[in-house]
Amino acid sequence: MSTFLLFQLASVLLAIVAIGVLVTTVRARRTLFDETLTLADRQQLSEAAFFLLLPLGVLLHELGHAIAVRLAGGQVVGFGFLFFLGWVEHTGSYTPAELYWIALSGNLVSLGLGLGALALALFGPFGRAVNWLLLVFSGLELGTTLVFYPLLDLVSDLHGDWATIYREGTPVLSGVTALAHAGMVVAGLFLWRSSRFRLLVEQRTGARWPRRLTAGQRRALASNLAEAAERVAGSWGSPVEAITGLGLDHAGVALRWESGGLRRRIEALLVPESGLLELRAELDSLASPGARLRQRLGVLDRPLPPEDLAGILRRMMEIVDRWPAQAIVEQAGDG
């Protein structure tokens, strides 16, 4: 079975899945495109970008080829579109340069779509959901055009666009294209790793970009947490023990005190894989050793100064200080 036939079969199967994604997206459109962009929303929108927008990109890509054929004096005798796979059949008498431009034209359309979607997502007038949808589509469009399709041509028998673009008959055009191609891939990698780009994505979508903190950032976080903990411990109405820690890939603070027959504890701990600061609480019964309640209270997704951290820690202590001993009993009963 040829590679082309395999891709045709795969495209038909993906098209069937796309119908389900379309139905789900339409039904959930009100919650998907409201002001709150949840993790589930992002997952659904990412599926919509792949299964619904990417096929439109394939269609426009093939139309770009068809227009280039007509401009070169050729005749389009066949046009195929299977959502994730397309092709143009044509006849004519072409020079090597004309074949080069016919092959390149569809990819120029795809590049324009990807870069246009990226620009709209980062600087357009849309809300978070649309920005996320455009960003994912942009990544898919640029990734398939600049990386996936060229590699596919290299390792398969498809003899697609990039095999023609880099053929021997157009050394100057192919050489210039190779330089531009490599430059765009390198620029994309630099952009992907750019902290300014990641911050802009966070601002435009409300989704935090997972990151590992540097050693300097961990030290600064530990220092801010320690200062905040000292402020809270010094102003609390009963004795409070503050414990701070800093390691190779972690930083955190814990505050411990006793009230109402319980040993109480709150923690703010760095999650190394994401750079988030996880907030937790713990109750231990003084009368019943081993009876314990642990509760996750939330996360902080951005650096804060000591005064703001102190306010958050104090609010956590106030909440946990009101938890009754019955909370441990109920937790044990649920288990």
C-alpha positions as CSV (number, residue, x, y, z in Angstrom):
1,M,0.0,0.0,0.0
2,S,1.4,3.4,-1.0
3,T,2.1,6.2,1.4
4,F,-0.5,8.4,-0.4
5,L,-3.2,5.8,0.0
6,L,-2.4,5.4,3.7
7,F,-2.8,9.2,4.1
8,Q,-6.1,9.1,2.2
9,L,-7.5,6.5,4.6
10,A,-6.2,8.4,7.7
11,S,-7.7,11.6,6.4
12,V,-11.1,9.9,6.0
13,L,-10.9,8.6,9.6
14,L,-9.9,12.0,10.9
15,A,-12.8,13.6,9.0
16,I,-15.2,11.3,10.9
17,V,-13.7,12.4,14.2
18,A,-13.9,16.1,13.0
19,I,-17.7,15.7,12.7
20,G,-17.9,14.8,16.4
21,V,-15.6,17.7,17.4
22,L,-17.8,20.1,15.4
23,V,-21.0,18.9,17.1
24,T,-19.3,19.2,20.6
25,T,-17.9,22.7,19.8
26,V,-21.2,24.0,18.6
27,R,-23.1,22.7,21.6
28,A,-20.5,24.1,24.1
29,R,-20.0,27.4,22.2
30,R,-21.5,29.6,25.0
31,T,-19.2,28.3,27.7
32,L,-16.2,28.0,25.4
33,F,-16.3,31.6,24.3
34,D,-17.3,33.3,27.6
35,E,-14.8,35.3,29.7
36,T,-13.6,32.3,31.7
37,L,-11.1,30.1,29.8
38,T,-10.7,26.8,31.8
39,L,-8.4,23.9,31.1
40,A,-11.3,22.0,29.6
41,D,-12.1,24.9,27.4
42,R,-8.5,25.1,26.1
43,Q,-8.6,21.3,25.4
44,Q,-11.8,21.6,23.4
45,L,-10.6,24.7,21.5
46,S,-7.3,22.9,20.7
47,E,-9.3,20.0,19.2
48,A,-11.4,22.6,17.2
49,A,-8.2,24.1,15.9
50,F,-6.9,20.8,14.7
51,F,-10.0,19.1,13.4
52,L,-11.9,22.2,12.1
53,L,-9.5,25.0,11.2
54,L,-6.6,22.9,10.0
55,P,-8.7,21.4,7.1
56,L,-9.6,24.9,6.0
57,G,-5.9,25.6,5.9
58,V,-5.4,22.5,3.7
59,L,-8.1,23.7,1.3
60,L,-6.6,27.2,1.0
61,H,-3.2,25.6,0.5
62,E,-4.4,23.6,-2.5
63,L,-6.2,26.6,-3.9
64,G,-2.9,28.4,-3.8
65,H,-1.4,25.7,-6.0
66,A,-4.3,25.8,-8.4
67,I,-4.0,29.5,-8.8
68,A,-0.3,29.2,-9.4
69,V,-0.9,26.6,-12.1
70,R,-3.3,28.9,-14.0
71,L,-0.8,31.8,-13.7
72,A,1.9,29.6,-15.2
73,G,-0.3,28.8,-18.2
74,G,-1.2,25.3,-17.0
75,Q,-4.6,23.6,-16.8
76,V,-6.1,22.2,-13.6
77,V,-7.6,18.8,-14.5
78,G,-8.2,17.4,-11.0
79,F,-8.7,18.8,-7.4
80,G,-8.8,16.6,-4.4
81,F,-9.7,17.5,-0.8
82,L,-10.1,15.0,2.1
83,F,-10.0,17.5,5.0
84,F,-6.4,16.7,6.1
85,L,-5.1,15.8,2.7
86,G,-5.4,17.7,-0.6
87,W,-3.9,17.6,-4.1
88,V,-4.1,19.4,-7.5
89,E,-3.7,17.5,-10.8
90,H,-2.6,19.7,-13.7
91,T,-1.1,19.6,-17.1
92,G,1.1,22.1,-19.0
93,S,4.5,22.8,-20.3
94,Y,6.5,24.4,-17.5
95,T,10.0,25.6,-16.9
96,P,11.8,24.3,-13.7
97,A,11.3,27.8,-12.1
98,E,7.5,27.6,-12.8
99,L,7.3,24.2,-11.2
100,Y,9.2,25.6,-8.2
101,W,6.7,28.4,-7.8
102,I,3.7,26.1,-8.3
103,A,5.0,23.9,-5.5
104,L,5.9,26.9,-3.2
105,S,2.7,28.8,-3.7
106,G,0.5,26.6,-1.5
107,N,3.1,26.7,1.3
108,L,3.2,30.5,1.0
109,V,-0.5,30.5,1.6
110,S,0.0,28.2,4.6
111,L,2.7,30.5,6.0
112,G,0.5,33.5,5.6
113,L,-2.4,31.8,7.4
114,G,-0.1,30.7,10.3
115,L,1.6,34.1,10.7
116,G,-1.7,36.0,10.3
117,A,-3.4,33.8,13.0
118,L,-0.4,34.4,15.3
119,A,-0.5,38.2,14.8
120,L,-4.3,38.3,15.4
121,A,-3.9,36.2,18.5
122,L,-1.2,38.4,20.0
123,F,-2.4,41.8,18.9
124,G,-6.0,41.4,17.6
125,P,-9.3,42.6,19.3
126,F,-10.5,39.2,20.3
127,G,-11.2,37.5,23.7
128,R,-9.2,34.8,25.4
129,A,-11.0,31.9,23.8
130,V,-10.5,33.1,20.2
131,N,-6.9,34.1,21.0
132,W,-6.2,30.5,22.2
133,L,-7.9,29.0,19.2
134,L,-5.8,31.2,16.8
135,L,-2.6,30.4,18.7
136,V,-3.1,26.7,18.5
137,F,-4.1,26.9,14.8
138,S,-1.0,29.1,14.1
139,G,1.3,26.5,15.8
140,L,-0.3,23.7,13.8
141,E,-0.2,25.5,10.5
142,L,3.4,26.7,10.8
143,G,4.6,23.4,12.3
144,T,3.2,21.3,9.5
145,T,4.4,23.7,6.8
146,L,7.9,24.3,8.0
147,V,8.7,21.0,9.7
148,F,6.2,18.1,9.2
149,Y,5.7,18.3,5.5
150,P,9.3,18.8,4.6
151,L,10.3,15.8,6.7
152,L,7.5,13.7,5.3
153,D,8.8,14.4,1.8
154,L,12.3,13.5,2.9
155,V,11.4,10.1,4.3
156,S,8.5,9.0,2.1
157,D,7.6,8.4,-1.5
158,L,5.0,11.1,-1.8
159,H,7.2,13.4,-4.0
160,G,5.3,16.4,-2.6
161,D,5.9,20.2,-2.6
162,W,9.2,20.2,-0.9
163,A,10.8,17.6,-3.1
164,T,10.0,19.9,-6.0
165,I,11.1,23.1,-4.2
166,Y,14.5,21.6,-3.4
167,R,15.0,19.8,-6.7
168,E,18.3,20.1,-8.7
169,G,16.8,22.2,-11.5
170,T,16.5,25.5,-9.5
171,P,19.7,25.8,-7.5
172,V,19.5,29.5,-6.8
173,L,15.8,29.5,-5.9
174,S,16.2,26.4,-3.8
175,G,19.2,27.8,-2.0
176,V,17.5,31.0,-1.1
177,T,14.4,29.1,0.0
178,A,16.6,26.8,2.2
179,L,18.2,29.8,3.9
180,A,14.8,31.4,4.5
181,H,13.3,28.0,5.6
182,A,16.1,27.4,8.2
183,G,15.9,31.0,9.4
184,M,12.1,30.7,10.0
185,V,12.6,27.5,12.0
186,V,15.4,29.0,14.1
187,A,13.3,32.2,14.6
188,G,10.4,30.1,15.7
189,L,12.5,28.2,18.3
190,F,13.8,31.5,19.7
191,L,10.3,32.9,19.8
192,W,9.0,29.8,21.6
193,R,11.7,30.1,24.3
194,S,11.3,33.9,24.6
195,S,10.1,35.0,28.0
196,R,8.5,38.1,26.5
197,F,6.5,36.0,24.0
198,R,5.4,33.6,26.8
199,L,4.3,36.6,28.9
200,L,2.3,38.0,26.0
201,V,0.6,34.6,25.4
202,E,-0.3,34.5,29.1
203,Q,-1.8,38.0,28.9
204,R,-3.7,37.3,25.8
205,T,-5.2,33.9,26.9
206,G,-5.1,33.9,30.7
207,A,-3.3,30.5,30.6
208,R,-0.1,30.3,32.5
209,W,2.9,29.0,30.6
210,P,4.6,26.2,32.6
211,R,8.1,27.1,33.6
212,R,11.0,26.1,35.8
213,L,12.4,28.8,38.0
214,T,16.1,29.6,37.8
215,A,18.2,29.3,40.9
216,G,18.1,33.1,41.4
217,Q,14.3,33.1,41.1
218,R,14.0,30.3,43.6
219,R,16.2,32.2,46.1
220,A,14.1,35.4,45.6
221,L,10.9,33.4,46.1
222,A,12.3,31.8,49.3
223,S,13.4,35.2,50.6
224,N,10.0,36.7,49.9
225,L,8.2,33.8,51.5
226,A,10.5,33.9,54.6
227,E,9.8,37.7,55.0
228,A,6.1,37.2,54.6
229,A,6.1,34.3,57.1
230,E,7.9,36.4,59.7
231,R,5.4,39.2,59.3
232,V,2.4,36.9,59.8
233,A,4.0,35.0,62.7
234,G,4.9,38.2,64.5
235,S,1.4,39.6,64.2
236,W,-0.6,36.5,65.1
237,G,-2.3,36.3,68.5
238,S,-0.7,33.1,69.6
239,P,2.8,31.5,69.1
240,V,3.5,30.5,65.5
241,E,6.4,28.5,64.2
242,A,7.7,29.5,60.8
243,I,9.7,27.0,58.8
244,T,11.3,28.0,55.5
245,G,13.2,25.9,53.0
246,L,15.3,26.3,49.8
247,G,16.8,23.4,47.8
248,L,18.1,22.6,44.4
249,D,14.6,22.6,42.8
250,H,12.3,23.6,45.6
251,A,11.4,26.5,47.9
252,G,8.6,26.9,50.4
253,V,7.4,28.0,53.8
254,A,5.2,26.5,56.5
255,L,3.4,28.1,59.5
256,R,2.4,25.9,62.5
257,W,0.3,26.8,65.5
258,E,-2.2,25.2,67.9
259,S,-5.8,26.2,68.7
260,G,-9.0,24.4,69.5
261,G,-7.3,21.2,70.4
262,L,-5.7,20.9,67.0
263,R,-2.2,21.4,65.6
264,R,-2.7,23.5,62.5
265,R,-0.4,24.1,59.5
266,I,-0.4,26.0,56.3
267,E,2.2,25.6,53.5
268,A,3.2,27.5,50.4
269,L,5.4,25.1,48.3
270,L,7.0,25.5,44.9
271,V,5.9,22.9,42.3
272,P,9.2,22.5,40.3
273,E,7.7,21.3,37.0
274,S,5.4,24.3,36.6
275,G,6.8,27.1,38.7
276,L,3.4,27.3,40.5
277,L,3.2,28.0,44.3
278,E,0.9,25.4,45.8
279,L,-1.1,26.4,48.9
280,R,-2.0,23.6,51.4
281,A,-3.4,23.2,54.9
282,E,-3.1,20.5,57.4
283,L,-4.9,19.6,60.7
284,D,-3.6,17.2,63.4
285,S,-5.7,16.1,66.4
286,L,-3.8,16.5,69.7
287,A,-6.3,14.1,71.4
288,S,-6.2,11.4,68.7
289,P,-2.7,10.9,67.3
290,G,-2.8,9.9,63.6
291,A,-6.1,11.7,62.9
292,R,-5.1,14.1,60.2
293,L,-6.7,16.3,57.5
294,R,-4.8,17.6,54.5
295,Q,-6.4,20.1,52.1
296,R,-5.2,21.8,49.0
297,L,-6.3,25.5,49.0
298,G,-5.2,26.7,45.6
299,V,-2.1,27.9,43.7
300,L,-0.3,31.2,43.0
301,D,0.7,31.5,39.4
302,R,2.9,34.6,39.5
303,P,5.6,36.2,41.7
304,L,4.4,38.4,44.5
305,P,6.1,40.9,46.8
306,P,6.4,40.0,50.5
307,E,3.6,42.2,51.6
308,D,1.1,40.5,49.2
309,L,2.4,37.1,50.2
310,A,1.9,38.0,53.8
311,G,-1.7,39.0,53.2
312,I,-2.4,35.7,51.5
313,L,-0.7,33.6,54.2
314,R,-2.6,35.5,56.9
315,R,-5.9,34.9,55.1
316,M,-5.1,31.2,54.9
317,M,-4.3,31.1,58.6
318,E,-7.6,32.8,59.4
319,I,-9.5,30.3,57.3
320,V,-7.7,27.2,58.7
321,D,-8.0,28.5,62.3
322,R,-11.8,28.4,62.0
323,W,-11.8,24.7,60.9
324,P,-13.3,22.6,63.7
325,A,-12.1,19.3,65.0
326,Q,-15.1,17.8,63.4
327,A,-13.5,18.3,60.0
328,I,-11.0,15.5,60.8
329,V,-13.7,13.2,61.9
330,E,-15.7,13.8,58.6
331,Q,-12.5,13.3,56.6
332,A,-11.9,9.9,58.3
333,G,-15.5,8.9,57.8
334,D,-15.3,9.7,54.1
335,G,-12.2,7.6,53.8
